[in-house]
Amino acid sequence: MSLDVAGDPLSGSEGTLIAHTLLGDGLPREADHLWQAGLSYHLDKIAEKHLHEAQALAPGHAAVLIGLYRFYFYKTRLSEALEVAKL
């Protein structure tokens, strides 16, 4: 069961909407840079470039912000991860 911020259960449609958004629903077709960043994760500069391209195409989209945060966090670039978390 999904819960809202107050701990109350979400309706099925609310939970579905949130899940779809987090998984990339609503991203412009050109924002496949997010996918390319994942494929290039081992190549830091290329992956980061793709993440910033995705951010330029879909600023503020949850999937892009999560991608940026995870990239910086798992690369132990924690100050940059913190900056993304503040967005």
Secondary structure, 3 states (H helix, E strand, C coil): CCECCCCCECCHHHHHHHHHHHCCCCCCHHHHHHHHHHHCCCCHHHHHHHHHHHHHHCCCCHHHHHHHHHHHHHCCCHHHHHHHHCC
